[in-house]
Amino acid sequence: MKLKAFTSLVFIPVLFFFHACTEVANTEKPVNFVIIYLDDMGYGDLTQTGAIGYETPNLDQMASQGLLFTRYYAPQAVCSASRAGLLTGCYPNRIGFSGALSHASKTGISADEETLAEVLKKKGYATAIYGKWHLGVQDKFLPTRHGFDEFYGIPYSNDMWPYHPRGPGAFPDLPLFENETIVNPAVTPDDQKKFTTEFTERTISFIKKNAENPFFVYLAHPMPHVPLYVSEKFEGKSEQGLYGDVLMEIDWSVGQVIQTLKETGLEENTLVIFTSDNGPWLNYGNHAGTTGGLREGKGTSFEGGQRVPCLMYWKGIISPGTVNNNLIAGIDILPTLAEIANAPLPEKKIDGVNILPLIKGEDVEPPRKSFWYYYRRNSLEAVQDGYWKLVLPHPGRTYVGFEPGNDGQPGRVDENYPHEGGLYDLRRDPGERYNLIEYYPEMVEKLEKIAAEAREDLGDDLTENPGKNRREPGRVEQ
């Protein structure tokens, strides 16, 4: 009995020592990153934020085992600008981005800007993008010229093709790229049905191929941007029609990625981020998502345009079922991943802040205090500080008062509605329904000072301020 007791006493510390050493070893191993970036998914399209009529078990599990940020803001409320902000950590207008680049655009991501892929390459990461790029179509702007080892996907939005609602001649054929080679010069509807599955399979293959190396994979699904397409395995599966079917296939995609991480033993050493580039394109009716009650949608600086879902999963680091209500933005992803990877930040000024303490669940002072809402070429349309938002008078899109379209055809919108200024308490009124500008003059004054700072830094077309610190995009010679 004495020998048995002695053995137990020795064995327990040995086990503890072995476990402690294993934990240290795991923390020293480089962390992998997967960003799953959707196109036009609305704030209300998650089960946790009110979605009905379709099942998303993998996203539900990601939320229950990970972290939901309820106040995540896309860098801007439109495709190219949002992606530029995500990949550079800058407000898009700082680096010369606005709107959505077309097939004929002569600008793109500048060689002078460092992308997230380039930042991580400095630490030996393998990098890949599968899906939609949208930061320039000419060779000098392609992902393989900006830090990505692999690219398989489309150069801009999936609606920029001959089947656009504007009719034949609005856009040429949509090309599909493999790195810098066009492998399919004319994407068809049948090809688009395979997109979600193909891009997911490419991601899985890349993860398996780099299981022994640190990696960053950017899975930029072209959907649920219109036109909507879904594979046969999910066609007709939801109660919400084609939009619900598409979301169910995207959910499947998320599940496949996380399952691959489990199978390769990388689940505890990989941070997975799931979010969207902007809010839903509401005038597409039953082919659009929902804002969950937020005001307006894509193409506006109201909450429905820029507040979008954000889920993060990192087993062993993120406490399961965490909900965080702090203000964060897509421009915060780059500095956060750089911090985790111990990679140097870009040499030029960026606007993102490190939100790693929030991801870890630490009780800290919120790293992001304010946010600037820019739209159009360079219009400052609103600013936020804490929970308070000051909407500045501006002409802009509104979906209000128009019947939405259906089945892939858009309804009308007013692109130049004269929006009045207003002050909104987003804690009590996230739908921006109740203008409090007459009742809180001190808060208005505080937010106007933030707006003045933004104008001084990045300019503002609405007040004819050029700004001091904007940089040029990349350009091709005319």
MARVEXBA-615094 format. One record per residue: x, y, z of N, C-alpha, C in turn. Coordinates in steps of 0.2 Angstrom, whole numbers, plus 5000, padded with zeros to 4 digits. Layout:
! MARVEXBA-615094
XYZXYZXYZ ...
END
This chain:
! MARVEXBA-615094
500449945000500050005000500450065000 501050065004501450125004501750134997 501950084994502350084988501850114982 501150094983500650114978500550194979 500550214986500450284987500950324985 501550304985502150334983502250344976 502050294972502050294965501550344963 500950354966500450394964500650474965 501050484970501250544972501750574967 502150524964502650544959502350544953 501850504951501550504944501150574943 500850594948500450654947500850714945 501450734948501850784946502150774939 502350714938502550694931502050714926 501450694927500950714922500850784921 500850814927500750894927501350924923 501950904924502550924921502450914913 502250854911502150834904501650884901 501050894904500550934902500751004901 501151034906501351104906501851114900 502251064899502751064893502451064887 501851024886501551024880501151084879 500851114884500551184883501051234880 501651234883502151284881502351274874 502451204872502651194865502051214860 501451204862500851224858500851304857 501051334862500951414862501551434858 502051404857502651424853502551404846 502151364844502051344837501651404834 501851424828501451474824500751464824 500351514824499651504824499451514816 498951474814498751474807498051524807 497951544801497351594801496951574795 496251574796495751564791495251614791 495251654786494651704785494151684780 493551674782493051664778492551724777 492651754771492351824770491751814765 491151834767490551824763490451894759 490051894754489851944751489051964751 488952024755488252044756487852004761 488151974765487751934771487551994776 486951984778486652034782486752024790 486652074794486752064801486252004804 485652004801485151964804485151894801 485751874797485751814793486051754797 486251764803486451714808485851694812 485851624814485351604819485351644825 485951664828486051704834485751774833 485651804827485351864826484751874823 484351814822483651814820483551774814 483951744811483851704804483351654805 482851644801482351594801482251564794 482051504794481851464787482451424784 483051424787483551384785484051364791 484351304790484751284796485551294794 485851314799486551334799486951294805 486951234805487151194811487951214813 488351224807489051234808489151304811 488851354808488951414811488651424818 488151384819487851384826488351354831 488651304829489151274833489851314834 489951354828490551394829490351454834 489751474834489551524839489551494846 489351434847489251404854489951384856 490451374852491051354854491651404853 491351464851491851514849491551584852 491651634848491551704850491151744844 490551774847490151814842490251894844 490551924839490552004840489952034838 489552064842488952094840489052164837 489652194837489652264835490352264830 490352224826490852224821490652264815 491052304812490952344806491352334800 491052324795491452314789491852384787 492452384784492752444783492352494779 491952474774491552514771490952474768 490452504766489852464764489752444757 490352424754490352404747490952364746 490952324741491452264740492152284740 492452314735493152334734493452364740 493052424742493352464748493352414754 492852374755492852334761493452284761 493552254756494152204755494852244756 494852304753495452334754495652354761 495052374765495152384772495352324776 495052274774495252204778495952184777 496152194771496852164769497452214770 497252274772497752324773497752354780 497152344784497152374790497052454790 496852474784496752544783496052564782 495752624783495152644780495252644773 494752624769494952614762495152684758 494752734760494952794757495652824759 495952794764496652814765497152794760 496952734757497352704752497052714745 496552754744496352774737495752724735 495452694739494952644737494252674739 493752664734493052684735492652634730 492052624732491552594728491852514726 491552494720491752424718492052434711 492652404711493052414704492652364699 492652394693492352354687492852314683 492652284678493152254674493552304670 493352364669493652414666494052464670 494052454677494452494681495252494680 495552554680496252564679496652574685 496252554691496652564697496552494701 496952494706496952434711497352444717 497552394720497952394726498652414724 498952464728499552494726500152444729 500652444725501252404727501552434733 501452494735501652524741501352504747 500752474746500352454752500552374754 500552364760500752294762500052264764 499952204761499352164763499452124769 498952094772498952044777499351984775 499351964769499751914766500451924766 500651984764501352004764501652014771 501152034776501452044783501551974785 501151924784501251854787501851824783 501951834777502451804773503151814776 503251874780503851894783503951844789 503451804791503551754796503551684794 503551674787503651614784502951584783 502451614782501751584781501651574774 501351514772501051504766500351534765 500251564760499651604759499251584753 498551594753498151574748497451614748 497251634742496551654742496151614737 495551594739495051564735494451594735 494151614729493551654728493651724725 493351774728493351834725493851884727 494251914723494751964724494552034725 494352064719494052134718494552194721 495152184720495652234721496052254715 495752244709496052264703496152194699 496052204692496052154688496652144683 497052194682497652194678498152154682 498652124679499152074682499552104688 499652174688500052204693499652204700 498952194699498552204705498252134707 498452084704498252014706498551994712 498151944716498351924723499151904723 499351864718500051834718500551894717 500351954716500852004716500852044723 500352024727500252054734500252004739 500751954739500851914745500551844745 500051834740499751774740500151724736 500251664738500551614734500151584729 499451574731498951544727498351584726 498051584720497451614719497051574714 496451554716495951524712495251554713 495051594708494451624709494251684703 493851724705493651774700493951844702 494051894698494351954699493952004702 493252004701492752044704492152014705 491552054706490952024708490651974703 490251924706490051874701489451894697 489151954698488651984694488952024688 489552034688489852074682490052024676 489452014673489551964667488951974663 488951944657488351954652487651944654 487551914660486851894662486651954667 487052004668486852064673486152084671 485752104676485052134675485052194670 485652234669485652284665485552264658 485652194656485552174650486252154646 486252124640486852104637487252174635 487852164635488352224634488552264640 488252254645488452294651489052264654 489252204653489852174656490052124651 490752114650490952054646490951994650 491251934647491251874650491651874657 491451834662491751834668492251784668 492951804669493451754669493551724676 493851664676494051624682494851614681 495151634686495851634687496151574691 496751554688497151504692497851544693 497951574698498551614699498451674694 498951684689498851734685498651714678 498351654677498151624671497451624671 497051644666496351634665496251564663 495951524667495851454665495151434663 494651484664494051484661493851554659 493851574652493751644650492951664651 492551614651491851634651491451594656 491451614662491051574668490351574666 490051514667489251504665488851494671 488251494671487851484677487951414680 488151364676488351294679488951304683 489451344680490051354684489951384691 489551434691489351474697489051424702 488651374700488351324705488951284708 489551284706490051244709490551284713 490451354713490851404716490951384723 490451384727490551374734490851304736 490751254733491051194734491751194731 491851214725492551214723493051254727 492851314729493251364733493351324740 492851294743492951254749493451204748 493451164743493851104742494551124741 494651184737495351214737495651234744 495251264748495451284754495651224758 495251164758495451104762496051074759 496151074753496751044750497351084752 497351154753497851194755498051184762 497551174766497651164773498051104774 497851044771498150984771498850984769 498951024763499651024760500151064765 499851104769500251154773500151134781 499951074782499851054789500451064794 501051054791501651064795501951134794 501651174791501951244790501351294792 501551354795501051404796500751434790 500051444790499751464784499251514785 499051554780498451594780498051584774 497451564775497051554769496451604769 496251634764495751684763495251654759 494651634762494151594758493551654757 493651684751493151744750492551724745 492051694748491551664744491151724740 491051714734490651764730489951774732 489651734736488951734738488951744745 488351774748487651774744487551834740 488051864737487951914732487551884726 487151924723486751904717487251904711 487151864707486651814706486751754710 486251724713486351664718486351604714 486851564716486851494713487051444719 486751384718486951334724486951264720 487351224723487451154720486851114721 486851054718486251014718486150984725 486650984729486650954736486250994741 486151064739485751104743485151134740 485051124734484551154730483851134733 483451184735482751174737482751144745 483351154748483351124755483051174760 483051234759482751284764482051304763 481751334768481151364768481151444765 481751464764481851534762482051534755 481951484751482051494744482851484743 483051514737483751504735484151544740 484051594743484451634747484651584753 484151554756484251504761484651444759 484551424753484951364751485651384750 485851444748486451464747486851474754 486451504759486751504766486851434769 486451384767486551324770487151294767 487351304760487951274757488551314760 488451374761489051414765489151384772 488651374775488751344782489051274781 488851234776489251174775489951184774 490151234770490851254769491251264775 490951304780491251324786491351254790 490851214790490951144793491551104790 491551104784492151064780492751094782 492851154783493551184785493651174792 493251174796493351164803493451084804 493151044801493250974801493950954799 494150984794494850974791495350994796 495251054800495751074805495751014811 495150994812495150934817495550874815 495450854809495750794806496450804805 496750864804497450874803497750894810 497450894815497650914822497850984823 497551024819497651094819497151144822 496651104825496051144828496251194833 496751174837496951214843497451264841 497651264835498251304833498051354827 497351354826497151394821496551444823 496551504821496051554822495651554816 494951544816494551554811494051614812 494051654807493651714807493151714801 492451724803491951724798491551784798 491551824793491151884793490951904785 490751964784490451984778490752054776 490752064769491052124767490652194768 489952174768489452234770488852204771 488352244772487652224773487252194767 486652184767486252154762486052204757 485952184750485752224745485052214745 484652254749483952254750483552254744 483652294739483152294734483152234729 483552184731483452114728482952074731 482652094736482052064739482251994741 481951944739481951874741482651844739 483051884736483751854734484251904739 484051934744484451974748484351944755 484851964760484751944767484451994771 484451994777484152034782484652074786 484452134788484852174793484752164800 484152114801483952104808483752164811 483452214807483152274810483552334810 484152324808484552384807484352424801 484552494801484252544796484652534790 484252534784484552534777484952474776 485452474771485752414769486452424765 486652384761487252384757487252454754 487852484754487952554750487652614754 487552604761487452654765487852654771 487952714775488352714781487952704787 487252684786486852674792487052604794 486752584800487052514803486952454798 486352454795486252394790486752394785 487052444783487552434778488252414780 488452424786489152414789489152364795 488652364799488652314804488452244802 488952194802488852134799489052074804 488852014803489051964808489851954808 490051934814490751914815490751854820 491051804818491151744822491851724822 492151704828492851684828492851624832 493351574830493451514833494151494834 494351484840495051464841495051424848 495051354846494951314852495551314857 495351314863495851324869496051394870 495851444866496051514867495351554869 494851544864494251574865493751534869 493551564874493051534879492351514875 492151454875491551434871490951484873 490551494868489951534869490051604871 490651634870490751704872490351754867 490151804870489851864866490151924868 490451964863490752024865490452084862 490252134865489852194863490252254862 490952244862491352304860491352324853 491552384852491652404845492252384842 492152344836492752324832492652334825 493152324821493052334813493552294809 493352284803493752244799494452264798 494552334799495252354799495652334805 495352304810495752284816496052214815 495852174809496052104809496752104807 497052144803497752144801498252154807 498152204811498552214817498552164822 497952134823497752074827498152014825 498051994819498451934817499151944817 499452004815500152024815500352014823 500052034827500152024834500251954836 499751914834499751844836500351804832 500551824826501051794822501751824824 501751874828502351914830502651944824 502251964819502551994813502552074813 502952104810503052174810502452204806 502152264809501652294805501852334799 501452344794501652384788502052454790 502452474786502852534788502452594787 501952594783501452654782500952654787 500652714789500152714794499552674792 499352634797498652594797498152624802 497552604801497052624806496752574811 496952514809496652464814497052464821 496752424825496952424832496952344834 497452324838497452254840496952234845 496452194843495952164847496052104850 496652074851496852014853496552004861 496652054865496352044872495652034872 495252064867494552044867494451974865 494851954860494751884858494851834863 495351854867495551804873495051814879 494651864879494151874884494451904890 494951944889495251984894494852044896 494752064902494452124904494852184904 494852214898495252274896494852334894 495152394894494852444891494752434884 494152454881494052434874494652464869 494952424865495452454861495252504856 494652494853494352544848493852584851 493952654851493552694854493052724849 493252734843492852774838492952734831 492452754827492452734820492152784815 492552784809492352834804491952804798 491352824797490952794791491052844785 491452814780491552854774491152814768 490952844763490652814758490752864751 490552834746490652874739491452884738 491552934735492352934734492652954740 492453004744492753014750492353064754 491753034755491253074759491153044766 491353094771491253074778490453074780 490153024781489453024782489253014789 489652984793489452974800490152964804 490052974811490652954816490352924822 490652874825490452844831490952844836 490752854842491152854848490752814854 491052764856490652714861490052694857 489452704861488852684858488452744854 488852804854488452864851488652874844 488252884839488352894832488052954830 488452994827488253064824488253054816 487653054813487553044806487553124803 488053134798488153194796487653204789 487353264788486953274782487353254776 487053214772487353194766486853164761 486953164754486553134749486753064749 486353014749486552944749485952894747 486052834747485552784745485052774750 484452764748483952744753483552684749 483352634753482852584750482152594752 482052644756481452664759480952684754 480352664754479852684749479752654742 480252604741480252564735480052494736 479752464731479552394732480252354730 480452304734481052264732480852224726 481452204722481352154717481252084719 481252034715481251964717481551924711 481751864714482051814709482651834705 483051884708483651904704483651974701 482951994701482952064697482852114703 483252174702483252224708482652264707 482452294713481952344713482352414713 481952464713482252534713482452554719 482952604719483152634725483252714723 483352754728483552824727484252834729 484652844724485452854726485652914729 485152964729485353034731484853064735 484653024740484153044745484453094750 484253154751484553204756484453184763 484853134766484853114773485053174777 484553184782484753234787485253214792 485553254796485953234801485553214807 485853174812485553154818486053114822 485853114829486253084834485853024837 486152964837485852904839486252874844 485852844849486152804855486052734853 486652704850486552634847486452584852 486552594859486452554864485752534865 485352594864484552584865484252584859 484552614853484252624847484652604841 484852534841485252514835484952524828 484352534828483952544822483952614819 484252654823484352724821483652764820 483152754824482552774823482352844826 482752854832482552914836483152964837 483053014833483553064833483553104839 484153104843484253144849484653204849 484753234843485253284842485053344846 484453354847484253414851484353414858 484453344861484453334868485153324871 485653314867486253294870486853344866 486753404867487253454863488053434865 488153414871488853394873489153334869 488653284868488853234864488953244857 488553294854488553314847489253354847 489453394851490053434851490653384851 490653334855491153284856491253244849 490653224846490753184840490953234834 490753294834490953344829491753354829 492053344835492753354835493053294832 492753234833493053174830492953174822 492353204820492253214813492853264810 492953314814493453364812494153334811 494353284816494953244816494953204809 494453174808494353134802494453174796 494153234795494253274789494953294789 495253314794495953334794496453284791 496253224793496753164792496553144785 495953124783495753084777495353134772 495153194774494753234770494053214770 493653254766492953244766492653284760 492353254755492153284749491553334751 491153314756490553344758490753414760 491253424764491553494766492053514762 492253484757492753504752493453514756 493553464760494253454763494653404760 495253414757495653364754495953314759 496053334765496453294770497153294768 497553274773498253274773498553204772 498253154773498653084774498353034769 498053054764497753004759498352984754 498352914752498852894748498452864741 498852864736498552854730498552774729 498052754725497952684723498452664718 498552604716498952584711498552604704 498952614699498652634693499052604687 498652594682498952564675499052624671 499552624667499652674662499052674657 498852734655498252744650498552734643 
END
